[in-house]
Amino acid sequence: MGFESLTGRFSAIVRNLQGRGRLTPENIADSLRDVRVALLEADVGLDVVKEFIDKLSVTAEGTAVTGSLTPGQALIKIVRDQLTELMGEESSGLDLSAQAPVVILVVGLQGAGKTTTVAKLSKWLVDKKKKKVGVVSCDTYRPAAIEQLRVLSSQVAANYYPSTSADLPIDIARRAYEASRRAHDDVLIVDTAGRLTVDAAMMAEISGLHEALSPHETLFIVDSMMGQDAVMTAKSFNDALPLTGIILTKTDGDSRGGAALSVRKVTGKPIKFLGSGEKMDGLESFHPDRIASRILGMGDVLSLIEEAEEKVDKEKAAVVAKKIQSGSGFDLQDFRDQLDQMGKMGGVKALLGKLPGMGSVDSAVQDQVNDGAMVKLAAIIDSMTAKERQFPALIKGSRKKRIAAGSGTLIPDVNRLLKQFDQMQKMMKKMSKKGGMKNLMRGMGGQVPPNFPRS
């Protein structure tokens, strides 16, 4: 999620306060200094940090620690509330309450991920809001962007309205709007041209499109890996256009989280979505309270439950749960199905990021989790016969060689999978016994379970 460094720093602040009997001016001052450094290192703007710390200081000094809370917990609750307020307090969805087709204008710099986001947003509207969506590209400078949108539109069940680099952007937009109206689309999403930096010509073109279309939503796409540059770019666009919201992209990359904490404050416009990865379902609604919890290592169980409701095959999950409860019958095909389910939910790292307490798990342990290894494990299992998946004990010398060759891996990789699977089966047998789960967790002692894909 791009908040790993922040999460680690905040977890350390809580640990430093553990064992303290109460919040005092001294330990509040020390903690606020650590919070300030953590925010600055995360690329949060200096003005934003100063205002945040000032508010935090006033609130913390006026807070009495109740008997049920430790000083660390009390301070983290205050920080969580302030982070939530900083990022917008409440989730702000799309406003689609206008005459169809509702026009959504998408703007941003070149390379921010506008075209991919248009496709992701189309899929989100089709799947979650049951809308009929049309898309068009007004990026006449990059024929590749027009072709990219044409290809992606077919993947997300959106109506594609053609354009060419010889057309004027305003003509493209007007033509697409009429075609979208005749097709009875609920929503028309308009992709626009970007530049590497903000310039007058680009702003004039986008302003012209805005005037011609009168969009109901004007969404600024910002690359979260840009840090403070992203915030200043957002301000420039906000000054030139009546933005209605922001979508942060590439939140799974090596970002420090500063953009998410600064952009709402600087522009006054809500962050509406977070985008991650290249898959078309890599778009999630932005909930400030849930993101604040993730940053503080408190997890995001609500989002995890929602994802599971949407993406997990409940029948398969019930079968696997029954096998785990009985401690028998769980085979490599079941394991393969598990990998598939985790992939649908964003991979192991994405899942771990939403679990409470992961911020306090040693980074070396977290680094053992490797989504790339998950793909390798799936390839190895896919190269097995149905009988081998059911009875892994059959897999000996020549079979291992065949499986390794078929999956593009090495025999030691096959051996490692079989060993992990054997450990997993033993774990499940322990879980099936009385008090098994409690004993299992005690035995693990904070280690990454052996069934998690590792590098």
Legacy VTK file of the C-alpha trace (Angstrom):
# vtk DataFile Version 3.0
C-alpha trace
ASCII
DATASET POLYDATA
POINTS 455 float
0.000 0.000 0.000
2.971 2.318 0.008
2.712 3.055 3.768
5.249 0.498 5.011
7.799 3.037 6.281
5.131 5.068 8.068
3.615 1.950 9.614
7.024 0.843 10.885
7.755 4.232 12.425
4.386 4.488 14.163
4.722 0.946 15.509
8.083 1.932 17.007
6.479 4.994 18.648
3.862 2.780 20.310
6.545 0.342 21.521
8.473 3.240 23.086
5.405 4.199 25.106
4.674 0.682 26.314
5.171 0.277 30.037
4.645 3.998 30.700
2.015 4.592 33.382
0.549 7.721 31.820
0.896 10.335 29.120
3.135 13.158 30.362
4.266 16.392 28.655
7.698 14.789 28.280
6.690 11.529 26.601
4.084 13.373 24.483
6.828 15.746 23.256
9.153 12.821 22.449
6.395 10.967 20.600
5.306 14.035 18.628
8.906 14.576 17.574
8.988 10.985 16.277
5.644 11.464 14.495
6.957 14.652 12.865
10.092 12.905 11.592
8.028 9.946 10.331
5.705 12.240 8.361
8.535 14.300 6.859
10.381 11.132 5.822
7.143 9.942 4.193
7.274 13.084 2.012
4.354 14.859 3.654
4.566 18.620 3.040
6.136 20.765 5.766
3.068 23.014 6.167
0.790 19.982 6.447
3.097 18.358 9.024
3.268 21.542 11.120
-0.517 21.941 11.266
-0.949 18.213 11.960
1.543 18.232 14.858
0.055 21.414 16.347
-3.445 19.865 16.403
-2.061 16.580 17.733
-0.199 18.353 20.531
-3.280 20.241 21.730
-5.456 17.100 21.641
-2.859 14.825 23.299
-2.135 17.205 26.172
-5.839 17.508 26.941
-6.458 13.752 26.906
-6.699 11.678 30.046
-5.719 8.028 29.655
-8.601 5.813 30.716
-8.026 2.630 32.675
-8.583 0.421 29.622
-5.925 2.127 27.496
-2.137 2.212 27.750
-0.388 5.518 26.972
0.687 4.084 23.602
-2.861 3.071 22.726
-4.219 6.453 23.824
-1.753 8.354 21.638
-2.299 6.089 18.637
-6.065 6.628 18.938
-5.470 10.379 18.841
-3.096 10.035 15.856
-5.610 7.814 14.049
-8.393 10.370 14.518
-6.132 13.185 13.275
-4.949 11.151 10.258
-8.572 10.378 9.380
-9.453 14.070 9.583
-6.406 14.996 7.483
-7.418 12.584 4.705
-11.047 13.644 4.616
-12.885 11.955 7.521
-15.529 10.233 5.387
-15.392 8.204 2.181
-16.467 10.250 -0.838
-17.874 8.207 -3.715
-18.726 9.222 -7.263
-21.737 11.461 -7.753
-23.749 9.872 -10.576
-26.947 11.811 -9.904
-27.196 13.576 -13.256
-28.853 13.030 -16.619
-27.333 10.088 -18.485
-24.746 9.760 -19.737
-23.020 11.204 -16.680
-19.687 12.567 -17.946
-16.503 11.854 -15.975
-13.452 13.796 -17.202
-10.114 12.220 -16.279
-7.049 14.486 -16.160
-3.410 14.246 -15.045
0.207 14.187 -16.146
1.585 11.740 -18.711
2.652 8.497 -17.041
0.347 8.875 -14.024
-1.763 5.937 -15.225
-4.788 7.800 -16.645
-5.716 5.329 -19.401
-5.369 2.258 -17.170
-7.395 4.051 -14.482
-10.169 4.854 -16.995
-10.454 1.106 -17.693
-10.320 0.206 -13.964
-12.980 2.793 -13.168
-15.139 1.401 -16.001
-14.881 -2.082 -14.523
-15.683 -0.754 -11.037
-18.813 0.979 -12.376
-19.906 -2.072 -14.401
-19.295 -4.601 -11.605
-20.215 -2.680 -8.461
-22.723 -0.106 -9.657
-24.214 -2.146 -12.539
-23.784 0.792 -14.928
-23.495 0.764 -18.691
-20.246 2.612 -19.406
-18.760 4.258 -22.495
-15.126 5.375 -22.873
-13.289 7.652 -25.297
-9.709 8.903 -25.603
-9.031 12.548 -26.459
-5.261 12.015 -26.295
-4.486 12.881 -29.918
-0.750 13.139 -29.183
-0.324 9.464 -28.339
-1.945 7.021 -30.787
-0.734 4.229 -28.465
-2.989 5.588 -25.681
-6.007 5.481 -28.023
-5.210 1.877 -28.970
-4.564 0.943 -25.317
-8.013 2.191 -24.334
-9.623 0.300 -27.220
-8.019 -2.960 -26.054
-8.768 -2.393 -22.366
-12.400 -1.404 -23.006
-13.122 -4.867 -24.404
-11.707 -6.430 -21.212
-13.998 -4.424 -18.925
-17.219 -4.607 -20.979
-17.273 -0.867 -21.785
-18.484 0.708 -25.033
-15.495 2.136 -26.896
-15.949 5.275 -28.997
-13.182 5.634 -31.602
-10.859 8.585 -32.135
-7.744 9.313 -34.171
-4.739 11.594 -33.788
-6.048 13.635 -36.755
-9.163 14.708 -34.825
-9.538 17.724 -32.559
-10.081 16.709 -28.901
-13.279 18.799 -28.608
-14.728 17.189 -31.756
-13.887 13.720 -30.398
-15.570 14.483 -27.084
-18.749 15.908 -28.616
-19.054 13.037 -31.086
-18.520 10.472 -28.317
-21.113 12.140 -26.103
-23.773 11.926 -28.835
-22.872 8.298 -29.576
-22.941 7.469 -25.849
-26.369 9.112 -25.488
-27.756 7.115 -28.430
-26.308 3.903 -26.928
-28.091 4.680 -23.639
-24.878 4.608 -21.592
-25.235 5.520 -17.926
-21.710 6.966 -17.761
-19.196 8.314 -20.300
-15.559 8.460 -19.156
-13.336 10.816 -21.155
-9.550 10.233 -21.145
-7.414 13.322 -21.837
-3.877 14.092 -22.963
-1.119 14.652 -20.441
2.377 16.102 -20.522
5.494 15.337 -18.536
5.006 18.655 -16.737
2.167 21.145 -16.358
2.092 23.581 -19.298
-0.248 26.288 -20.590
-1.200 24.473 -23.822
-2.318 21.331 -21.972
-4.335 23.328 -19.441
-6.021 25.327 -22.214
-6.979 22.119 -24.040
-8.376 20.442 -20.914
-10.226 23.619 -19.914
-11.797 23.679 -23.392
-12.912 20.062 -23.010
-14.336 20.837 -19.579
-16.309 23.785 -20.949
-17.646 21.747 -23.895
-18.680 18.706 -21.836
-19.669 20.209 -18.462
-18.597 16.985 -16.717
-20.346 15.973 -13.518
-17.051 14.599 -12.134
-13.545 15.851 -12.956
-11.026 13.419 -11.497
-7.311 14.145 -11.173
-5.094 11.076 -11.505
-1.945 11.365 -9.434
1.035 9.007 -9.246
1.536 8.407 -5.519
5.223 7.629 -6.116
5.841 11.289 -7.049
5.652 12.415 -3.403
5.583 16.204 -3.010
5.747 16.713 -6.800
2.382 14.945 -6.985
0.914 17.341 -4.443
2.146 20.451 -6.267
0.852 19.094 -9.596
-2.530 18.439 -7.989
-2.578 22.053 -6.791
-1.824 23.330 -10.325
-4.667 21.294 -11.829
-7.012 22.323 -9.011
-6.247 25.995 -9.676
-7.021 25.557 -13.403
-10.035 23.207 -13.196
-12.957 22.648 -10.836
-11.756 19.213 -9.730
-14.262 17.046 -7.875
-11.912 14.320 -6.679
-8.558 12.556 -6.832
-7.466 9.012 -7.659
-4.078 7.939 -6.275
-2.367 5.400 -8.550
0.587 3.030 -8.107
-0.081 2.737 -4.372
1.529 -0.711 -4.434
4.839 0.782 -5.575
7.750 2.211 -3.598
5.844 5.266 -2.367
6.206 6.643 1.126
2.553 7.554 1.622
3.068 11.324 1.714
0.836 12.046 -1.271
-2.181 10.437 0.384
-1.669 12.544 3.501
-0.959 15.845 1.709
-3.060 15.986 -1.451
-6.436 16.198 0.310
-5.228 19.024 2.535
-3.580 21.022 -0.259
-6.415 20.783 -2.797
-9.416 20.529 -0.499
-10.716 17.799 -2.820
-11.460 14.243 -1.645
-9.408 11.211 -2.584
-12.035 8.898 -4.109
-10.047 5.819 -5.136
-6.696 4.045 -4.727
-5.262 2.250 -7.745
-2.682 -0.533 -7.660
-1.136 -2.988 -10.115
-2.013 -3.554 -13.757
-5.040 -5.801 -13.226
-8.379 -4.243 -14.072
-9.808 -4.946 -10.598
-6.966 -3.029 -8.919
-9.112 -0.081 -7.837
-10.587 0.367 -4.362
-12.714 3.058 -2.757
-10.777 5.361 -0.454
-11.904 5.221 3.181
-9.852 7.682 5.295
-10.549 5.866 8.576
-9.504 2.494 7.150
-6.325 3.909 5.570
-5.433 5.589 8.874
-5.795 2.195 10.569
-3.540 0.563 7.960
-0.888 3.255 8.398
-0.894 2.644 12.144
-0.571 -1.129 11.726
-4.114 -1.695 12.988
-5.163 -3.465 9.801
-8.203 -2.959 7.607
-10.459 -5.878 8.376
-13.567 -4.234 6.907
-11.979 -3.951 3.446
-10.682 -7.505 3.791
-14.196 -8.786 4.530
-15.663 -6.813 1.610
-13.040 -8.212 -0.779
-13.664 -11.740 0.453
-17.417 -11.291 -0.056
-16.855 -10.154 -3.641
-13.964 -12.289 -4.819
-13.848 -15.554 -2.874
-15.607 -18.607 -4.316
-17.772 -19.483 -1.312
-18.461 -23.078 -2.384
-14.756 -23.858 -2.782
-13.986 -22.062 0.490
-16.586 -24.188 2.316
-15.083 -27.408 0.927
-11.559 -26.372 1.954
-12.775 -25.291 5.425
-14.362 -28.698 5.940
-11.132 -30.456 4.946
-9.105 -28.255 7.304
-11.528 -28.929 10.166
-11.289 -32.676 9.637
-7.506 -32.566 9.162
-7.661 -34.799 6.091
-8.351 -34.702 2.372
-6.629 -31.345 1.719
-4.597 -31.910 -1.470
-2.462 -29.890 -3.874
-5.477 -28.974 -5.992
-7.012 -27.354 -2.911
-3.723 -25.526 -2.336
-3.794 -24.384 -5.987
-7.325 -23.066 -5.490
-6.119 -21.203 -2.378
-3.376 -19.506 -4.404
-5.955 -18.505 -6.988
-8.220 -16.995 -4.329
-5.312 -15.039 -2.809
-4.407 -13.746 -6.269
-7.954 -12.452 -6.748
-7.638 -10.543 -3.488
-4.398 -8.847 -4.498
-1.832 -11.407 -3.372
-0.384 -12.379 -0.021
1.286 -9.029 0.684
-1.941 -7.130 0.049
-3.777 -9.454 2.442
-1.114 -9.130 5.140
-1.237 -5.344 4.857
-4.876 -5.436 5.944
-4.322 -7.686 8.952
-4.077 -6.036 12.390
-0.637 -6.070 13.987
1.406 -6.521 10.812
3.125 -3.207 11.485
4.781 -4.722 14.558
5.994 -7.833 12.713
9.698 -7.677 11.984
10.376 -6.400 8.447
12.728 -9.335 7.804
9.818 -11.715 8.445
7.501 -9.667 6.206
10.112 -9.671 3.433
9.942 -13.489 3.345
6.474 -13.164 1.822
6.836 -13.112 -1.940
3.947 -12.818 -4.389
6.270 -13.768 -7.254
6.823 -17.128 -5.561
3.063 -17.640 -5.559
3.074 -17.603 -9.371
5.913 -20.143 -9.383
4.051 -22.480 -7.012
0.940 -22.288 -9.196
2.991 -23.153 -12.299
4.500 -26.207 -10.573
1.085 -27.525 -9.492
-0.360 -26.844 -12.961
2.350 -29.109 -14.405
1.199 -32.063 -12.280
-1.385 -34.647 -13.231
-4.698 -34.769 -11.337
-3.523 -37.936 -9.578
-0.225 -36.321 -8.500
-2.098 -33.373 -7.027
-4.279 -35.742 -5.050
-1.418 -38.027 -3.957
1.839 -35.969 -3.740
3.692 -39.019 -2.366
3.709 -40.379 -5.947
6.040 -37.578 -7.040
9.512 -39.120 -7.192
12.610 -38.685 -9.383
11.362 -38.819 -13.014
8.055 -37.169 -12.155
9.877 -34.292 -10.414
12.035 -33.841 -13.518
8.961 -33.722 -15.772
7.119 -31.287 -13.485
10.142 -28.957 -13.226
10.568 -28.933 -17.015
6.860 -28.314 -17.580
6.716 -25.385 -15.144
10.006 -23.776 -16.163
11.442 -24.327 -12.682
14.136 -26.471 -11.074
13.840 -29.764 -9.177
14.778 -28.003 -5.869
11.747 -25.721 -6.442
9.502 -28.787 -6.743
11.088 -30.285 -3.613
10.496 -27.041 -1.723
6.818 -26.997 -2.669
6.325 -30.607 -1.605
8.048 -29.886 1.713
5.878 -26.784 2.316
2.770 -28.757 1.481
3.777 -31.540 3.870
4.260 -28.935 6.629
0.866 -27.448 5.810
-0.856 -30.822 6.108
0.779 -31.401 9.506
-0.376 -27.928 10.581
-3.947 -28.729 9.572
-3.932 -31.966 11.509
-2.883 -30.018 14.594
-5.667 -27.496 13.987
-8.270 -30.273 13.754
-7.489 -31.450 17.286
-9.030 -29.927 20.421
-7.311 -26.646 21.267
-5.340 -27.014 18.061
-5.534 -23.405 16.897
-4.329 -22.029 20.233
-1.438 -24.497 20.367
-0.586 -23.833 16.732
-0.339 -20.058 17.224
1.769 -20.551 20.354
4.114 -22.836 18.425
4.466 -20.432 15.495
5.732 -17.638 17.786
5.211 -14.868 15.220
6.810 -16.747 12.343
5.390 -16.586 8.831
3.355 -19.801 8.368
5.068 -22.407 6.191
2.248 -22.342 3.619
2.917 -18.695 2.763
4.785 -18.299 -0.546
8.349 -17.203 0.033
11.236 -16.259 -2.152
LINES 1 456
455 0 1 2 3 4 5 6 7 8 9 10 11 12 13 14 15 16 17 18 19 20 21 22 23 24 25 26 27 28 29 30 31 32 33 34 35 36 37 38 39 40 41 42 43 44 45 46 47 48 49 50 51 52 53 54 55 56 57 58 59 60 61 62 63 64 65 66 67 68 69 70 71 72 73 74 75 76 77 78 79 80 81 82 83 84 85 86 87 88 89 90 91 92 93 94 95 96 97 98 99 100 101 102 103 104 105 106 107 108 109 110 111 112 113 114 115 116 117 118 119 120 121 122 123 124 125 126 127 128 129 130 131 132 133 134 135 136 137 138 139 140 141 142 143 144 145 146 147 148 149 150 151 152 153 154 155 156 157 158 159 160 161 162 163 164 165 166 167 168 169 170 171 172 173 174 175 176 177 178 179 180 181 182 183 184 185 186 187 188 189 190 191 192 193 194 195 196 197 198 199 200 201 202 203 204 205 206 207 208 209 210 211 212 213 214 215 216 217 218 219 220 221 222 223 224 225 226 227 228 229 230 231 232 233 234 235 236 237 238 239 240 241 242 243 244 245 246 247 248 249 250 251 252 253 254 255 256 257 258 259 260 261 262 263 264 265 266 267 268 269 270 271 272 273 274 275 276 277 278 279 280 281 282 283 284 285 286 287 288 289 290 291 292 293 294 295 296 297 298 299 300 301 302 303 304 305 306 307 308 309 310 311 312 313 314 315 316 317 318 319 320 321 322 323 324 325 326 327 328 329 330 331 332 333 334 335 336 337 338 339 340 341 342 343 344 345 346 347 348 349 350 351 352 353 354 355 356 357 358 359 360 361 362 363 364 365 366 367 368 369 370 371 372 373 374 375 376 377 378 379 380 381 382 383 384 385 386 387 388 389 390 391 392 393 394 395 396 397 398 399 400 401 402 403 404 405 406 407 408 409 410 411 412 413 414 415 416 417 418 419 420 421 422 423 424 425 426 427 428 429 430 431 432 433 434 435 436 437 438 439 440 441 442 443 444 445 446 447 448 449 450 451 452 453 454
